[in-house]
Amino acid sequence: MTIKEFCEQYNKFNNKPAKDKFIQDNLEIRSYMPFLTKDAIATSLVEQSTYVYDKHTDKDGKVTRTKTDKISVNSTAQYLLFCRIVIENYTNLTVKTETFCEEYDLLKQSGLLNIFIGDKGILPMDDIAELRSIIDMHQKDVLFNETTIQAFVEKQMNKLINLFELFAEPVMNSMERKIEGIPKEDVQQFIEFAKNGGFKEV
């Protein structure tokens, strides 16, 4: 059942016992999410709400997003995505819209969001709290790894190394080709000259 369908049917009842019975009859609750699933979801959530993404449109009009190394934390997007993740992974309800904004408003207006994950939420709040903790840990790791002075220095060093490798390889290949063209006798004569102290300090 979609969230929209669930909310619309729930709102038709005008008394609490009927509403409670509807939830009991139609909502399936999953009590546990495996740790590795939590970790994977947390990684994806933090990436989507922490990094800047560049949009590209190909010749067919298809839009793709590419993650950059720029940081721009979007806490509201992270909260909305977190609510979506909880509903999709701990219940049998499905999301139909791309942004989840419509479903969020329906859940909030009907009071179902509070029933699901409020202070006395009927979903497994201990397990959801663990998911939230793992997300927070990933967020702290990203901010530390990407924004500290140490991270900045390491990034610059890696860029320099990559730049060196980019230019060094063609130069080395060119030198190898030139050396291959020199007769072996001349190379051997050069080596002997060097061994005998042919190069003197000026």
C-alpha positions as CSV (number, residue, x, y, z in Angstrom):
1,M,0.0,0.0,0.0
2,T,1.3,3.5,-0.8
3,I,1.6,6.1,1.9
4,K,-0.9,8.3,0.1
5,E,-3.5,5.4,0.1
6,F,-2.8,4.6,3.7
7,C,-3.2,8.2,4.9
8,E,-6.4,8.8,2.8
9,Q,-8.1,5.7,4.2
10,Y,-6.9,6.5,7.8
11,N,-8.4,10.0,7.6
12,K,-11.8,8.6,6.7
13,F,-12.2,7.3,10.3
14,N,-13.4,9.9,12.8
15,N,-12.7,8.2,16.1
16,K,-9.5,6.8,17.7
17,P,-10.6,3.2,18.1
18,A,-11.4,2.9,14.4
19,K,-8.2,4.6,13.4
20,D,-6.2,2.3,15.7
21,K,-7.9,-0.8,14.3
22,F,-7.1,0.4,10.7
23,I,-3.4,0.7,11.6
24,Q,-3.4,-2.7,13.3
25,D,-5.1,-4.4,10.3
26,N,-3.0,-2.7,7.6
27,L,0.4,-1.8,8.8
28,E,3.2,-4.3,8.9
29,I,6.1,-3.4,11.1
30,R,9.7,-4.8,10.7
31,S,11.4,-5.0,14.0
32,Y,15.0,-5.0,13.0
33,M,17.3,-3.8,10.2
34,P,20.6,-5.7,9.7
35,F,23.7,-3.7,10.7
36,L,25.3,-3.9,7.2
37,T,22.1,-2.5,5.8
38,K,22.1,0.3,8.3
39,D,25.7,1.1,7.4
40,A,25.1,1.1,3.7
41,I,22.0,3.3,4.1
42,A,23.9,5.7,6.3
43,T,26.7,6.0,3.8
44,S,24.4,6.8,1.0
45,L,22.3,9.2,3.0
46,V,25.3,11.2,4.2
47,E,26.8,11.4,0.7
48,Q,23.5,12.6,-0.7
49,S,23.1,15.3,1.9
50,T,26.7,16.4,2.5
51,Y,28.4,16.7,-0.9
52,V,27.8,19.0,-3.8
53,Y,26.6,17.2,-7.0
54,D,27.1,18.4,-10.5
55,K,24.2,17.8,-12.9
56,H,24.9,16.7,-16.5
57,T,22.5,16.2,-19.3
58,D,23.5,13.8,-22.1
59,K,22.5,14.1,-25.8
60,D,19.3,12.0,-25.0
61,G,18.2,14.5,-22.4
62,K,18.9,12.1,-19.5
63,V,20.1,14.0,-16.4
64,T,22.9,12.4,-14.2
65,R,24.5,13.6,-11.0
66,T,28.2,13.4,-10.3
67,K,29.5,13.8,-6.7
68,T,32.2,16.4,-6.3
69,D,34.7,16.9,-3.4
70,K,32.9,20.0,-2.3
71,I,31.1,20.0,1.1
72,S,27.7,21.6,1.6
73,V,25.7,20.0,4.4
74,N,21.9,20.0,3.8
75,S,20.3,19.1,7.1
76,T,16.7,19.5,6.0
77,A,17.3,17.2,3.1
78,Q,18.9,14.7,5.5
79,Y,15.9,14.8,7.8
80,L,13.5,14.3,5.0
81,L,15.5,11.4,3.6
82,F,15.8,9.9,7.1
83,C,12.0,9.9,7.5
84,R,11.6,8.3,4.1
85,I,14.2,5.6,4.9
86,V,12.5,4.8,8.2
87,I,9.0,4.4,6.6
88,E,10.3,2.4,3.7
89,N,12.4,0.0,5.7
90,Y,10.4,-0.5,8.9
91,T,6.9,-0.7,7.3
92,N,5.1,-2.1,4.3
93,L,4.2,1.3,3.0
94,T,5.7,2.5,-0.3
95,V,6.7,5.9,-1.7
96,K,5.5,7.0,-5.1
97,T,6.8,10.5,-5.5
98,E,10.5,11.3,-6.2
99,T,11.0,13.9,-3.5
100,F,8.8,12.3,-0.7
101,C,7.6,15.8,0.2
102,E,4.0,15.0,-0.6
103,E,4.1,11.8,1.5
104,Y,5.8,13.6,4.3
105,D,3.0,16.2,4.4
106,L,0.3,13.6,4.4
107,L,1.9,11.7,7.2
108,K,2.5,14.9,9.2
109,Q,-1.0,16.3,8.7
110,S,-2.7,13.0,9.6
111,G,-0.7,12.6,12.8
112,L,0.7,9.3,11.5
113,L,4.3,10.4,11.5
114,N,4.1,11.1,15.2
115,I,2.3,7.8,15.8
116,F,5.1,6.0,13.8
117,I,8.2,7.7,15.1
118,G,7.2,10.2,17.8
119,D,8.2,10.0,21.5
120,K,5.9,6.9,21.9
121,G,6.2,5.7,18.3
122,I,5.0,2.3,17.4
123,L,7.9,1.5,15.2
124,P,11.1,-0.1,16.8
125,M,12.6,3.1,18.2
126,D,15.7,1.5,19.7
127,D,16.7,0.1,16.3
128,I,15.9,3.4,14.6
129,A,18.0,5.2,17.2
130,E,20.9,2.9,16.2
131,L,20.4,3.8,12.6
132,R,20.4,7.5,13.5
133,S,23.7,7.0,15.5
134,I,25.4,5.3,12.5
135,I,24.3,8.2,10.3
136,D,25.7,10.7,12.7
137,M,29.0,8.7,12.9
138,H,29.3,8.7,9.1
139,Q,28.6,12.5,9.1
140,K,31.3,13.2,11.6
141,D,33.8,11.0,9.7
142,V,33.1,12.8,6.4
143,L,33.5,16.3,8.0
144,F,36.7,15.3,9.7
145,N,38.2,13.5,6.7
146,E,37.3,16.3,4.3
147,T,37.5,19.6,6.2
148,T,40.4,19.4,8.7
149,I,43.9,20.9,7.9
150,Q,45.4,17.4,7.8
151,A,42.8,16.4,5.2
152,F,43.5,19.5,3.1
153,V,47.2,18.9,3.1
154,E,46.8,15.2,2.1
155,K,44.4,16.2,-0.7
156,Q,46.9,18.7,-2.1
157,M,49.8,16.1,-1.8
158,N,47.7,13.6,-3.7
159,K,46.9,16.1,-6.4
160,L,50.6,16.9,-6.8
161,I,51.5,13.2,-7.0
162,N,48.7,12.6,-9.6
163,L,50.0,15.6,-11.6
164,F,53.5,14.4,-11.4
165,E,52.5,10.9,-12.6
166,L,50.5,12.4,-15.4
167,F,53.4,14.3,-16.8
168,A,56.2,12.0,-15.7
169,E,54.9,9.0,-17.6
170,P,55.2,10.5,-21.1
171,V,58.6,11.9,-20.3
172,M,59.9,8.6,-19.1
173,N,58.4,6.8,-22.2
174,S,60.1,9.3,-24.5
175,M,63.5,8.8,-22.7
176,E,63.1,5.0,-23.0
177,R,62.5,5.3,-26.7
178,K,65.5,7.5,-27.1
179,I,67.7,5.1,-25.1
180,E,66.5,2.2,-27.2
181,G,67.8,3.9,-30.3
182,I,71.3,4.3,-29.0
183,P,73.7,1.5,-30.0
184,K,74.6,-0.9,-27.1
185,E,78.3,-0.2,-27.6
186,D,77.8,3.6,-27.0
187,V,75.7,2.9,-23.9
188,Q,78.4,0.5,-22.5
189,Q,81.2,3.1,-23.3
190,F,79.2,5.7,-21.5
191,I,78.8,3.4,-18.4
192,E,82.6,2.6,-18.4
193,F,83.3,6.3,-18.7
194,A,81.2,7.1,-15.7
195,K,82.8,4.2,-13.7
196,N,86.3,5.5,-14.4
197,G,85.4,8.9,-13.0
198,G,84.8,10.6,-16.3
199,F,82.5,13.1,-14.7
200,K,84.4,15.6,-12.6
201,E,83.1,18.2,-10.3
202,V,83.5,21.7,-11.5
